[in-house]
Amino acid sequence: MVEPLGVRKLEILRLVALGLSNSAISQRLFLALSMVKGHNLRIFGKLQVQNRTEAVARARELGLL
């Protein structure tokens, strides 16, 4: 990982790991759905993965979850 994840991105990643949808995450964090999707894309880029499942697995490998 080139850059560390910020507090908000870690929070979103933890909710993804719990199985919440983007819509559920946006409601829980009071964010626009587009913001959650954008955070997910940046998380994927930083973790060098292609999807939510890979992001959670990679985050666990790195000890982020």
PDB file of N, H, CA, C and O in Angstrom:
ATOM      1  N   MET A   1       0.850  -1.174   0.000  1.00  0.00           N
ATOM      2  CA  MET A   1       0.000   0.000   0.000  1.00  0.00           C
ATOM      3  C   MET A   1       0.892   1.232   0.000  1.00  0.00           C
ATOM      4  O   MET A   1       1.782   1.364   0.841  1.00  0.00           O
ATOM      5  N   VAL A   2       0.655   2.122  -0.932  1.00  0.00           N
ATOM      6  H   VAL A   2      -0.068   2.015  -1.615  1.00  0.00           H
ATOM      7  CA  VAL A   2       1.469   3.320  -1.072  1.00  0.00           C
ATOM      8  C   VAL A   2       1.088   4.359  -0.021  1.00  0.00           C
ATOM      9  O   VAL A   2       1.957   4.918   0.648  1.00  0.00           O
ATOM     10  N   GLU A   3      -0.186   4.610   0.120  1.00  0.00           N
ATOM     11  H   GLU A   3      -0.892   4.155  -0.423  1.00  0.00           H
ATOM     12  CA  GLU A   3      -0.672   5.614   1.076  1.00  0.00           C
ATOM     13  C   GLU A   3      -1.522   4.945   2.147  1.00  0.00           C
ATOM     14  O   GLU A   3      -2.269   4.013   1.849  1.00  0.00           O
ATOM     15  N   PRO A   4      -1.418   5.406   3.382  1.00  0.00           N
ATOM     16  CA  PRO A   4      -2.298   4.857   4.423  1.00  0.00           C
ATOM     17  C   PRO A   4      -3.734   5.338   4.212  1.00  0.00           C
ATOM     18  O   PRO A   4      -3.965   6.377   3.593  1.00  0.00           O
ATOM     19  N   LEU A   5      -4.676   4.587   4.725  1.00  0.00           N
ATOM     20  H   LEU A   5      -4.488   3.744   5.229  1.00  0.00           H
ATOM     21  CA  LEU A   5      -6.080   4.975   4.642  1.00  0.00           C
ATOM     22  C   LEU A   5      -6.404   5.954   5.760  1.00  0.00           C
ATOM     23  O   LEU A   5      -5.952   5.794   6.894  1.00  0.00           O
ATOM     24  N   GLY A   6      -7.187   6.963   5.430  1.00  0.00           N
ATOM     25  H   GLY A   6      -7.555   7.093   4.509  1.00  0.00           H
ATOM     26  CA  GLY A   6      -7.616   7.931   6.431  1.00  0.00           C
ATOM     27  C   GLY A   6      -8.698   7.358   7.328  1.00  0.00           C
ATOM     28  O   GLY A   6      -9.181   6.247   7.113  1.00  0.00           O
ATOM     29  N   VAL A   7      -9.064   8.122   8.319  1.00  0.00           N
ATOM     30  H   VAL A   7      -8.672   9.025   8.493  1.00  0.00           H
ATOM     31  CA  VAL A   7     -10.056   7.681   9.311  1.00  0.00           C
ATOM     32  C   VAL A   7     -11.381   7.334   8.650  1.00  0.00           C
ATOM     33  O   VAL A   7     -11.954   6.283   8.937  1.00  0.00           O
ATOM     34  N   ARG A   8     -11.880   8.200   7.765  1.00  0.00           N
ATOM     35  H   ARG A   8     -11.415   9.053   7.531  1.00  0.00           H
ATOM     36  CA  ARG A   8     -13.177   7.962   7.120  1.00  0.00           C
ATOM     37  C   ARG A   8     -13.125   6.722   6.229  1.00  0.00           C
ATOM     38  O   ARG A   8     -14.064   5.926   6.218  1.00  0.00           O
ATOM     39  N   LYS A   9     -12.037   6.557   5.488  1.00  0.00           N
ATOM     40  H   LYS A   9     -11.274   7.204   5.497  1.00  0.00           H
ATOM     41  CA  LYS A   9     -11.928   5.391   4.614  1.00  0.00           C
ATOM     42  C   LYS A   9     -11.861   4.099   5.430  1.00  0.00           C
ATOM     43  O   LYS A   9     -12.447   3.090   5.041  1.00  0.00           O
ATOM     44  N   LEU A  10     -11.157   4.127   6.548  1.00  0.00           N
ATOM     45  H   LEU A  10     -10.680   4.947   6.864  1.00  0.00           H
ATOM     46  CA  LEU A  10     -11.128   2.947   7.424  1.00  0.00           C
ATOM     47  C   LEU A  10     -12.515   2.647   7.982  1.00  0.00           C
ATOM     48  O   LEU A  10     -12.912   1.486   8.092  1.00  0.00           O
ATOM     49  N   GLU A  11     -13.242   3.693   8.330  1.00  0.00           N
ATOM     50  H   GLU A  11     -12.920   4.636   8.241  1.00  0.00           H
ATOM     51  CA  GLU A  11     -14.602   3.514   8.846  1.00  0.00           C
ATOM     52  C   GLU A  11     -15.490   2.862   7.787  1.00  0.00           C
ATOM     53  O   GLU A  11     -16.253   1.945   8.088  1.00  0.00           O
ATOM     54  N   ILE A  12     -15.386   3.334   6.566  1.00  0.00           N
ATOM     55  H   ILE A  12     -14.766   4.079   6.321  1.00  0.00           H
ATOM     56  CA  ILE A  12     -16.179   2.761   5.475  1.00  0.00           C
ATOM     57  C   ILE A  12     -15.741   1.326   5.209  1.00  0.00           C
ATOM     58  O   ILE A  12     -16.581   0.448   5.008  1.00  0.00           O
ATOM     59  N   LEU A  13     -14.447   1.084   5.205  1.00  0.00           N
ATOM     60  H   LEU A  13     -13.765   1.796   5.368  1.00  0.00           H
ATOM     61  CA  LEU A  13     -13.938  -0.272   4.979  1.00  0.00           C
ATOM     62  C   LEU A  13     -14.444  -1.238   6.046  1.00  0.00           C
ATOM     63  O   LEU A  13     -14.788  -2.377   5.732  1.00  0.00           O
ATOM     64  N   ARG A  14     -14.491  -0.805   7.280  1.00  0.00           N
ATOM     65  H   ARG A  14     -14.211   0.121   7.535  1.00  0.00           H
ATOM     66  CA  ARG A  14     -15.012  -1.665   8.359  1.00  0.00           C
ATOM     67  C   ARG A  14     -16.486  -1.994   8.138  1.00  0.00           C
ATOM     68  O   ARG A  14     -16.917  -3.118   8.396  1.00  0.00           O
ATOM     69  N   LEU A  15     -17.256  -1.021   7.663  1.00  0.00           N
ATOM     70  H   LEU A  15     -16.905  -0.109   7.453  1.00  0.00           H
ATOM     71  CA  LEU A  15     -18.672  -1.269   7.387  1.00  0.00           C
ATOM     72  C   LEU A  15     -18.846  -2.195   6.185  1.00  0.00           C
ATOM     73  O   LEU A  15     -19.749  -3.031   6.166  1.00  0.00           O
ATOM     74  N   VAL A  16     -17.982  -2.044   5.187  1.00  0.00           N
ATOM     75  H   VAL A  16     -17.249  -1.365   5.202  1.00  0.00           H
ATOM     76  CA  VAL A  16     -17.992  -2.964   4.041  1.00  0.00           C
ATOM     77  C   VAL A  16     -17.712  -4.376   4.542  1.00  0.00           C
ATOM     78  O   VAL A  16     -18.372  -5.327   4.123  1.00  0.00           O
ATOM     79  N   ALA A  17     -16.743  -4.515   5.431  1.00  0.00           N
ATOM     80  H   ALA A  17     -16.207  -3.743   5.771  1.00  0.00           H
ATOM     81  CA  ALA A  17     -16.385  -5.829   5.980  1.00  0.00           C
ATOM     82  C   ALA A  17     -17.546  -6.458   6.751  1.00  0.00           C
ATOM     83  O   ALA A  17     -17.657  -7.682   6.835  1.00  0.00           O
ATOM     84  N   LEU A  18     -18.405  -5.611   7.311  1.00  0.00           N
ATOM     85  H   LEU A  18     -18.315  -4.618   7.243  1.00  0.00           H
ATOM     86  CA  LEU A  18     -19.585  -6.119   8.025  1.00  0.00           C
ATOM     87  C   LEU A  18     -20.698  -6.532   7.067  1.00  0.00           C
ATOM     88  O   LEU A  18     -21.712  -7.088   7.486  1.00  0.00           O
ATOM     89  N   GLY A  19     -20.500  -6.256   5.772  1.00  0.00           N
ATOM     90  H   GLY A  19     -19.676  -5.804   5.431  1.00  0.00           H
ATOM     91  CA  GLY A  19     -21.472  -6.663   4.772  1.00  0.00           C
ATOM     92  C   GLY A  19     -22.507  -5.614   4.423  1.00  0.00           C
ATOM     93  O   GLY A  19     -23.480  -5.918   3.733  1.00  0.00           O
ATOM     94  N   LEU A  20     -22.321  -4.381   4.885  1.00  0.00           N
ATOM     95  H   LEU A  20     -21.531  -4.134   5.445  1.00  0.00           H
ATOM     96  CA  LEU A  20     -23.287  -3.335   4.576  1.00  0.00           C
ATOM     97  C   LEU A  20     -23.161  -2.891   3.124  1.00  0.00           C
ATOM     98  O   LEU A  20     -22.064  -2.843   2.569  1.00  0.00           O
ATOM     99  N   SER A  21     -24.282  -2.574   2.531  1.00  0.00           N
ATOM    100  H   SER A  21     -25.173  -2.613   2.983  1.00  0.00           H
ATOM    101  CA  SER A  21     -24.294  -2.057   1.160  1.00  0.00           C
ATOM    102  C   SER A  21     -23.846  -0.602   1.157  1.00  0.00           C
ATOM    103  O   SER A  21     -23.789   0.043   2.204  1.00  0.00           O
ATOM    104  N   ASN A  22     -23.531  -0.097  -0.019  1.00  0.00           N
ATOM    105  H   ASN A  22     -23.577  -0.621  -0.870  1.00  0.00           H
ATOM    106  CA  ASN A  22     -23.174   1.314  -0.126  1.00  0.00           C
ATOM    107  C   ASN A  22     -24.306   2.200   0.379  1.00  0.00           C
ATOM    108  O   ASN A  22     -24.064   3.203   1.050  1.00  0.00           O
ATOM    109  N   SER A  23     -25.519   1.838   0.061  1.00  0.00           N
ATOM    110  H   SER A  23     -25.717   1.023  -0.485  1.00  0.00           H
ATOM    111  CA  SER A  23     -26.683   2.605   0.500  1.00  0.00           C
ATOM    112  C   SER A  23     -26.800   2.617   2.025  1.00  0.00           C
ATOM    113  O   SER A  23     -27.057   3.661   2.625  1.00  0.00           O
ATOM    114  N   ALA A  24     -26.611   1.463   2.639  1.00  0.00           N
ATOM    115  H   ALA A  24     -26.402   0.616   2.152  1.00  0.00           H
ATOM    116  CA  ALA A  24     -26.691   1.372   4.099  1.00  0.00           C
ATOM    117  C   ALA A  24     -25.568   2.173   4.755  1.00  0.00           C
ATOM    118  O   ALA A  24     -25.774   2.820   5.782  1.00  0.00           O
ATOM    119  N   ILE A  25     -24.386   2.122   4.156  1.00  0.00           N
ATOM    120  H   ILE A  25     -24.219   1.596   3.322  1.00  0.00           H
ATOM    121  CA  ILE A  25     -23.258   2.896   4.685  1.00  0.00           C
ATOM    122  C   ILE A  25     -23.548   4.380   4.585  1.00  0.00           C
ATOM    123  O   ILE A  25     -23.284   5.132   5.523  1.00  0.00           O
ATOM    124  N   SER A  26     -24.090   4.806   3.456  1.00  0.00           N
ATOM    125  H   SER A  26     -24.304   4.195   2.694  1.00  0.00           H
ATOM    126  CA  SER A  26     -24.387   6.235   3.289  1.00  0.00           C
ATOM    127  C   SER A  26     -25.407   6.707   4.316  1.00  0.00           C
ATOM    128  O   SER A  26     -25.284   7.811   4.846  1.00  0.00           O
ATOM    129  N   GLN A  27     -26.399   5.896   4.600  1.00  0.00           N
ATOM    130  H   GLN A  27     -26.500   4.999   4.169  1.00  0.00           H
ATOM    131  CA  GLN A  27     -27.411   6.261   5.596  1.00  0.00           C
ATOM    132  C   GLN A  27     -26.810   6.290   7.000  1.00  0.00           C
ATOM    133  O   GLN A  27     -27.103   7.195   7.782  1.00  0.00           O
ATOM    134  N   ARG A  28     -25.983   5.317   7.319  1.00  0.00           N
ATOM    135  H   ARG A  28     -25.745   4.582   6.684  1.00  0.00           H
ATOM    136  CA  ARG A  28     -25.402   5.231   8.651  1.00  0.00           C
ATOM    137  C   ARG A  28     -24.449   6.400   8.935  1.00  0.00           C
ATOM    138  O   ARG A  28     -24.403   6.918  10.051  1.00  0.00           O
ATOM    139  N   LEU A  29     -23.689   6.806   7.908  1.00  0.00           N
ATOM    140  H   LEU A  29     -23.726   6.386   7.002  1.00  0.00           H
ATOM    141  CA  LEU A  29     -22.685   7.861   8.088  1.00  0.00           C
ATOM    142  C   LEU A  29     -23.185   9.241   7.645  1.00  0.00           C
ATOM    143  O   LEU A  29     -22.443  10.222   7.709  1.00  0.00           O
ATOM    144  N   PHE A  30     -24.431   9.314   7.201  1.00  0.00           N
ATOM    145  H   PHE A  30     -25.034   8.517   7.149  1.00  0.00           H
ATOM    146  CA  PHE A  30     -25.017  10.572   6.738  1.00  0.00           C
ATOM    147  C   PHE A  30     -24.198  11.182   5.601  1.00  0.00           C
ATOM    148  O   PHE A  30     -23.901  12.377   5.593  1.00  0.00           O
ATOM    149  N   LEU A  31     -23.842  10.320   4.638  1.00  0.00           N
ATOM    150  H   LEU A  31     -24.083   9.350   4.644  1.00  0.00           H
ATOM    151  CA  LEU A  31     -23.097  10.743   3.457  1.00  0.00           C
ATOM    152  C   LEU A  31     -23.938  10.472   2.218  1.00  0.00           C
ATOM    153  O   LEU A  31     -24.794   9.587   2.216  1.00  0.00           O
ATOM    154  N   ALA A  32     -23.688  11.236   1.173  1.00  0.00           N
ATOM    155  H   ALA A  32     -22.993  11.955   1.174  1.00  0.00           H
ATOM    156  CA  ALA A  32     -24.329  10.958  -0.108  1.00  0.00           C
ATOM    157  C   ALA A  32     -23.802   9.624  -0.635  1.00  0.00           C
ATOM    158  O   ALA A  32     -22.644   9.270  -0.412  1.00  0.00           O
ATOM    159  N   LEU A  33     -24.657   8.899  -1.328  1.00  0.00           N
ATOM    160  H   LEU A  33     -25.598   9.186  -1.509  1.00  0.00           H
ATOM    161  CA  LEU A  33     -24.269   7.616  -1.895  1.00  0.00           C
ATOM    162  C   LEU A  33     -23.049   7.776  -2.801  1.00  0.00           C
ATOM    163  O   LEU A  33     -22.159   6.925  -2.801  1.00  0.00           O
ATOM    164  N   SER A  34     -23.005   8.845  -3.560  1.00  0.00           N
ATOM    165  H   SER A  34     -23.727   9.536  -3.560  1.00  0.00           H
ATOM    166  CA  SER A  34     -21.865   9.084  -4.451  1.00  0.00           C
ATOM    167  C   SER A  34     -20.562   9.254  -3.665  1.00  0.00           C
ATOM    168  O   SER A  34     -19.495   8.873  -4.147  1.00  0.00           O
ATOM    169  N   MET A  35     -20.643   9.820  -2.468  1.00  0.00           N
ATOM    170  H   MET A  35     -21.510  10.129  -2.077  1.00  0.00           H
ATOM    171  CA  MET A  35     -19.445   9.970  -1.625  1.00  0.00           C
ATOM    172  C   MET A  35     -18.934   8.602  -1.176  1.00  0.00           C
ATOM    173  O   MET A  35     -17.728   8.354  -1.188  1.00  0.00           O
ATOM    174  N   VAL A  36     -19.841   7.723  -0.784  1.00  0.00           N
ATOM    175  H   VAL A  36     -20.821   7.925  -0.774  1.00  0.00           H
ATOM    176  CA  VAL A  36     -19.444   6.377  -0.355  1.00  0.00           C
ATOM    177  C   VAL A  36     -18.799   5.631  -1.518  1.00  0.00           C
ATOM    178  O   VAL A  36     -17.769   4.977  -1.351  1.00  0.00           O
ATOM    179  N   LYS A  37     -19.414   5.732  -2.700  1.00  0.00           N
ATOM    180  H   LYS A  37     -20.251   6.263  -2.835  1.00  0.00           H
ATOM    181  CA  LYS A  37     -18.847   5.068  -3.878  1.00  0.00           C
ATOM    182  C   LYS A  37     -17.465   5.622  -4.201  1.00  0.00           C
ATOM    183  O   LYS A  37     -16.559   4.869  -4.560  1.00  0.00           O
ATOM    184  N   GLY A  38     -17.304   6.924  -4.076  1.00  0.00           N
ATOM    185  H   GLY A  38     -18.040   7.535  -3.784  1.00  0.00           H
ATOM    186  CA  GLY A  38     -16.004   7.541  -4.321  1.00  0.00           C
ATOM    187  C   GLY A  38     -14.959   7.079  -3.324  1.00  0.00           C
ATOM    188  O   GLY A  38     -13.820   6.794  -3.694  1.00  0.00           O
ATOM    189  N   HIS A  39     -15.349   7.004  -2.055  1.00  0.00           N
ATOM    190  H   HIS A  39     -16.274   7.235  -1.754  1.00  0.00           H
ATOM    191  CA  HIS A  39     -14.428   6.503  -1.031  1.00  0.00           C
ATOM    192  C   HIS A  39     -14.028   5.056  -1.352  1.00  0.00           C
ATOM    193  O   HIS A  39     -12.862   4.682  -1.223  1.00  0.00           O
ATOM    194  N   ASN A  40     -15.009   4.253  -1.769  1.00  0.00           N
ATOM    195  H   ASN A  40     -15.956   4.556  -1.873  1.00  0.00           H
ATOM    196  CA  ASN A  40     -14.707   2.859  -2.108  1.00  0.00           C
ATOM    197  C   ASN A  40     -13.683   2.782  -3.232  1.00  0.00           C
ATOM    198  O   ASN A  40     -12.745   1.989  -3.162  1.00  0.00           O
ATOM    199  N   LEU A  41     -13.854   3.592  -4.259  1.00  0.00           N
ATOM    200  H   LEU A  41     -14.616   4.237  -4.316  1.00  0.00           H
ATOM    201  CA  LEU A  41     -12.907   3.576  -5.373  1.00  0.00           C
ATOM    202  C   LEU A  41     -11.503   3.960  -4.918  1.00  0.00           C
ATOM    203  O   LEU A  41     -10.520   3.367  -5.362  1.00  0.00           O
ATOM    204  N   ARG A  42     -11.409   4.944  -4.041  1.00  0.00           N
ATOM    205  H   ARG A  42     -12.208   5.426  -3.681  1.00  0.00           H
ATOM    206  CA  ARG A  42     -10.096   5.346  -3.535  1.00  0.00           C
ATOM    207  C   ARG A  42      -9.498   4.267  -2.628  1.00  0.00           C
ATOM    208  O   ARG A  42      -8.288   4.041  -2.640  1.00  0.00           O
ATOM    209  N   ILE A  43     -10.350   3.605  -1.844  1.00  0.00           N
ATOM    210  H   ILE A  43     -11.333   3.789  -1.834  1.00  0.00           H
ATOM    211  CA  ILE A  43      -9.887   2.480  -1.022  1.00  0.00           C
ATOM    212  C   ILE A  43      -9.341   1.377  -1.922  1.00  0.00           C
ATOM    213  O   ILE A  43      -8.265   0.838  -1.663  1.00  0.00           O
ATOM    214  N   PHE A  44     -10.077   1.043  -2.975  1.00  0.00           N
ATOM    215  H   PHE A  44     -10.951   1.481  -3.186  1.00  0.00           H
ATOM    216  CA  PHE A  44      -9.643  -0.001  -3.899  1.00  0.00           C
ATOM    217  C   PHE A  44      -8.291   0.355  -4.505  1.00  0.00           C
ATOM    218  O   PHE A  44      -7.411  -0.497  -4.626  1.00  0.00           O
ATOM    219  N   GLY A  45      -8.138   1.610  -4.881  1.00  0.00           N
ATOM    220  H   GLY A  45      -8.853   2.302  -4.783  1.00  0.00           H
ATOM    221  CA  GLY A  45      -6.877   2.048  -5.469  1.00  0.00           C
ATOM    222  C   GLY A  45      -5.715   1.944  -4.498  1.00  0.00           C
ATOM    223  O   GLY A  45      -4.634   1.479  -4.857  1.00  0.00           O
ATOM    224  N   LYS A  46      -5.941   2.375  -3.278  1.00  0.00           N
ATOM    225  H   LYS A  46      -6.820   2.752  -2.986  1.00  0.00           H
ATOM    226  CA  LYS A  46      -4.867   2.336  -2.273  1.00  0.00           C
ATOM    227  C   LYS A  46      -4.500   0.912  -1.898  1.00  0.00           C
ATOM    228  O   LYS A  46      -3.337   0.619  -1.621  1.00  0.00           O
ATOM    229  N   LEU A  47      -5.483   0.027  -1.887  1.00  0.00           N
ATOM    230  H   LEU A  47      -6.428   0.265  -2.112  1.00  0.00           H
ATOM    231  CA  LEU A  47      -5.220  -1.369  -1.545  1.00  0.00           C
ATOM    232  C   LEU A  47      -4.845  -2.192  -2.770  1.00  0.00           C
ATOM    233  O   LEU A  47      -4.474  -3.359  -2.648  1.00  0.00           O
ATOM    234  N   GLN A  48      -4.940  -1.589  -3.947  1.00  0.00           N
ATOM    235  H   GLN A  48      -5.242  -0.641  -4.047  1.00  0.00           H
ATOM    236  CA  GLN A  48      -4.628  -2.247  -5.216  1.00  0.00           C
ATOM    237  C   GLN A  48      -5.475  -3.497  -5.425  1.00  0.00           C
ATOM    238  O   GLN A  48      -4.967  -4.587  -5.687  1.00  0.00           O
ATOM    239  N   VAL A  49      -6.795  -3.296  -5.298  1.00  0.00           N
ATOM    240  H   VAL A  49      -7.208  -2.410  -5.086  1.00  0.00           H
ATOM    241  CA  VAL A  49      -7.762  -4.372  -5.490  1.00  0.00           C
ATOM    242  C   VAL A  49      -8.835  -3.911  -6.475  1.00  0.00           C
ATOM    243  O   VAL A  49      -8.871  -2.745  -6.869  1.00  0.00           O
ATOM    244  N   GLN A  50      -9.703  -4.837  -6.865  1.00  0.00           N
ATOM    245  H   GLN A  50      -9.674  -5.784  -6.545  1.00  0.00           H
ATOM    246  CA  GLN A  50     -10.726  -4.545  -7.863  1.00  0.00           C
ATOM    247  C   GLN A  50     -12.153  -4.487  -7.317  1.00  0.00           C
ATOM    248  O   GLN A  50     -13.038  -3.928  -7.965  1.00  0.00           O
ATOM    249  N   ASN A  51     -12.387  -5.061  -6.128  1.00  0.00           N
ATOM    250  H   ASN A  51     -11.668  -5.515  -5.601  1.00  0.00           H
ATOM    251  CA  ASN A  51     -13.754  -5.097  -5.613  1.00  0.00           C
ATOM    252  C   ASN A  51     -13.773  -5.143  -4.085  1.00  0.00           C
ATOM    253  O   ASN A  51     -12.730  -5.191  -3.433  1.00  0.00           O
ATOM    254  N   ARG A  52     -14.978  -5.129  -3.538  1.00  0.00           N
ATOM    255  H   ARG A  52     -15.826  -5.091  -4.067  1.00  0.00           H
ATOM    256  CA  ARG A  52     -15.176  -5.080  -2.083  1.00  0.00           C
ATOM    257  C   ARG A  52     -14.593  -6.308  -1.385  1.00  0.00           C
ATOM    258  O   ARG A  52     -13.957  -6.186  -0.338  1.00  0.00           O
ATOM    259  N   THR A  53     -14.806  -7.483  -1.960  1.00  0.00           N
ATOM    260  H   THR A  53     -15.322  -7.582  -2.811  1.00  0.00           H
ATOM    261  CA  THR A  53     -14.317  -8.717  -1.353  1.00  0.00           C
ATOM    262  C   THR A  53     -12.795  -8.709  -1.261  1.00  0.00           C
ATOM    263  O   THR A  53     -12.222  -9.060  -0.230  1.00  0.00           O
ATOM    264  N   GLU A  54     -12.147  -8.304  -2.356  1.00  0.00           N
ATOM    265  H   GLU A  54     -12.612  -8.020  -3.194  1.00  0.00           H
ATOM    266  CA  GLU A  54     -10.690  -8.233  -2.359  1.00  0.00           C
ATOM    267  C   GLU A  54     -10.194  -7.168  -1.377  1.00  0.00           C
ATOM    268  O   GLU A  54      -9.161  -7.344  -0.730  1.00  0.00           O
ATOM    269  N   ALA A  55     -10.937  -6.064  -1.271  1.00  0.00           N
ATOM    270  H   ALA A  55     -11.776  -5.921  -1.796  1.00  0.00           H
ATOM    271  CA  ALA A  55     -10.538  -4.984  -0.356  1.00  0.00           C
ATOM    272  C   ALA A  55     -10.545  -5.478   1.083  1.00  0.00           C
ATOM    273  O   ALA A  55      -9.621  -5.190   1.843  1.00  0.00           O
ATOM    274  N   VAL A  56     -11.571  -6.212   1.456  1.00  0.00           N
ATOM    275  H   VAL A  56     -12.322  -6.445   0.839  1.00  0.00           H
ATOM    276  CA  VAL A  56     -11.661  -6.727   2.826  1.00  0.00           C
ATOM    277  C   VAL A  56     -10.551  -7.739   3.082  1.00  0.00           C
ATOM    278  O   VAL A  56      -9.913  -7.713   4.135  1.00  0.00           O
ATOM    279  N   ALA A  57     -10.321  -8.625   2.125  1.00  0.00           N
ATOM    280  H   ALA A  57     -10.839  -8.647   1.270  1.00  0.00           H
ATOM    281  CA  ALA A  57      -9.265  -9.627   2.287  1.00  0.00           C
ATOM    282  C   ALA A  57      -7.899  -8.954   2.413  1.00  0.00           C
ATOM    283  O   ALA A  57      -7.103  -9.324   3.276  1.00  0.00           O
ATOM    284  N   ARG A  58      -7.626  -7.973   1.561  1.00  0.00           N
ATOM    285  H   ARG A  58      -8.272  -7.672   0.860  1.00  0.00           H
ATOM    286  CA  ARG A  58      -6.335  -7.268   1.596  1.00  0.00           C
ATOM    287  C   ARG A  58      -6.177  -6.497   2.898  1.00  0.00           C
ATOM    288  O   ARG A  58      -5.101  -6.490   3.496  1.00  0.00           O
ATOM    289  N   ALA A  59      -7.253  -5.849   3.335  1.00  0.00           N
ATOM    290  H   ALA A  59      -8.127  -5.855   2.850  1.00  0.00           H
ATOM    291  CA  ALA A  59      -7.188  -5.101   4.592  1.00  0.00           C
ATOM    292  C   ALA A  59      -6.892  -6.031   5.770  1.00  0.00           C
ATOM    293  O   ALA A  59      -6.165  -5.654   6.689  1.00  0.00           O
ATOM    294  N   ARG A  60      -7.439  -7.216   5.748  1.00  0.00           N
ATOM    295  H   ARG A  60      -8.030  -7.522   5.001  1.00  0.00           H
ATOM    296  CA  ARG A  60      -7.152  -8.192   6.805  1.00  0.00           C
ATOM    297  C   ARG A  60      -5.697  -8.642   6.747  1.00  0.00           C
ATOM    298  O   ARG A  60      -5.051  -8.802   7.783  1.00  0.00           O
ATOM    299  N   GLU A  61      -5.184  -8.845   5.538  1.00  0.00           N
ATOM    300  H   GLU A  61      -5.709  -8.715   4.697  1.00  0.00           H
ATOM    301  CA  GLU A  61      -3.775  -9.225   5.373  1.00  0.00           C
ATOM    302  C   GLU A  61      -2.855  -8.145   5.963  1.00  0.00           C
ATOM    303  O   GLU A  61      -1.824  -8.452   6.563  1.00  0.00           O
ATOM    304  N   LEU A  62      -3.245  -6.887   5.780  1.00  0.00           N
ATOM    305  H   LEU A  62      -4.082  -6.639   5.292  1.00  0.00           H
ATOM    306  CA  LEU A  62      -2.435  -5.766   6.235  1.00  0.00           C
ATOM    307  C   LEU A  62      -2.681  -5.403   7.701  1.00  0.00           C
ATOM    308  O   LEU A  62      -2.035  -4.508   8.246  1.00  0.00           O
ATOM    309  N   GLY A  63      -3.621  -6.105   8.329  1.00  0.00           N
ATOM    310  H   GLY A  63      -4.146  -6.832   7.887  1.00  0.00           H
ATOM    311  CA  GLY A  63      -3.929  -5.829   9.736  1.00  0.00           C
ATOM    312  C   GLY A  63      -4.752  -4.579   9.947  1.00  0.00           C
ATOM    313  O   GLY A  63      -4.748  -4.015  11.041  1.00  0.00           O
ATOM    314  N   LEU A  64      -5.466  -4.127   8.912  1.00  0.00           N
ATOM    315  H   LEU A  64      -5.470  -4.584   8.023  1.00  0.00           H
ATOM    316  CA  LEU A  64      -6.314  -2.942   9.040  1.00  0.00           C
ATOM    317  C   LEU A  64      -7.671  -3.273   9.637  1.00  0.00           C
ATOM    318  O   LEU A  64      -8.354  -2.390  10.157  1.00  0.00           O
ATOM    319  N   LEU A  65      -8.064  -4.523   9.569  1.00  0.00           N
ATOM    320  H   LEU A  65      -7.510  -5.241   9.147  1.00  0.00           H
ATOM    321  CA  LEU A  65      -9.349  -4.962  10.127  1.00  0.00           C
ATOM    322  C   LEU A  65      -9.121  -6.019  11.182  1.00  0.00           C
ATOM    323  O   LEU A  65     -10.079  -6.519  11.773  1.00  0.00           O
TER     324      LEU A  65
END
